[in-house]
């Protein structure tokens, strides 16, 4: 059975069909690309899958659990994590705290235990620190643990967002334009990181990207969206050579 | 090795908190010793408890404004609930519980709890609002609380409690042997003055400690995450409503405690004192002390509350000095150049210290 099963997903804003009849079936461990011209509805699909928007039609389920209509918190707990196109870090908090927030539902203690500094506070905080540092190490951010997230260079902010998403212990990771604003060498490094995450965390990854080098480099399969509808789907190399797809990107 | 780096931040946090506690204890020791010598003018002695009251209010409001990032303009309302419930309790049980200390302790708990309950209830509709709208609604709730308590009559006689919102019908209800506790717009008179500076300071210290512990915990992190980016906070599984309710309730609880302290330091008080101006006054302490800075709130509350009282001698120029102080504090807090100077001064200070320590060795 597929890990993520999306059937006929759609949303209408006023009269605009932002996404219509979107289908997707992701096997566990897949690295899947979602591409398309600007305004094609890619990020809207992510917003639907994370509960930020409620779909008007269709259903989706993760690991056989139906998630349609659930709110973002429930969906996060069910195992979908994401990053954002325009980075959304907790800017006034440290790098370490950002990752510890990802662990919010993994390591728990109550508000009272925190205020009264009961033993579980110290135990849990220690556990959180260790786990968070492990993750930061994976992304080479361990030396910046106490830096404010806002003060990180751009590339590292992107990495931190991925680290925070992974901290929630997801089954499926959604990356929204992870290479946006990166230079070729940073993009190359990012590709290695994404592969590493897939292999070492046993992760299924769905990503939106405009950088075709990255898409053809790491995605096994892709779906192309255009005007909210699916234009093509299949093996990356085949889809990218599809004349319809080239036309959608470059025009007639 | 890597863990060491992460601990550094935790250490610097604890160090920062210790400085706050040290400043508080220093303030207490200074005031206490000065009072013990008998040299302290009456005017300043009378200021000590209100200073603690307004510091507690500023710290608790800072949890909402600075840590959660929601502008609340109804903080005086929660103080009002605490003041009334605490004072009513003390008046009813004055003869039943003769021990001042125990009775006042119970009054504090009851006042705090009632304020917390109201904070919780008021927060529910407020949850749906943001920014200006939230500010307006909290302002309205603060005024509603004040205005309702302004018309309440409450008394106790041999038949039990008697309450009404109409003075004449209340007078008709109350028996001969009755004692009026809340007298409409006249408020509550003759509450036993159980508050003293030591209790007030202990409560301030507890409030500061609880607030700092809250900020540096899982809950505090979640709350600050909501402040920094609520959409991201949701997608990593943080329940926004839950944490907003927690912060509002805790802040109201401490405001209620401040209210009880306030009411047990007054011969008489009425609801009209807990108006919009008081809420704004507390907000001014929070903003000028630095939004999100607990230590700043305490310092600003102490300075800004004490100054106008001490300046009474210069008569009508008093508010002029107050305004100048506000402007100066604003400039000092928000000027980049001054902040840089402050930083480099601190660096120099640290360097000198290490050098002199090295010399000793």
Interface residues (C-beta under 8 A of the other chain):
Chain A: X50 X52 X71 X72 X73 X75 X76 X77 X81 X82 X84 X88 X89 X90 X91 X92 X93 X94 X96 X97 X100 X101 X102 X104 X105 X107 X108 X109 X111 X114 X115 X116 X117 X121 X124 X125 X128 X129 X130 X132 X133 X136 X137 X142 X143 X145 X146 X164 X165 X167 X168
Chain B: X2 X3 X5 X6 X7 X8 X9 X10 X12 X210 X213 X214 X217 X218 X219 X220 X221 X222 X224 X225 X227 X228 X229 X231 X232 X233 X234 X235 X236 X237 X238 X239 X246
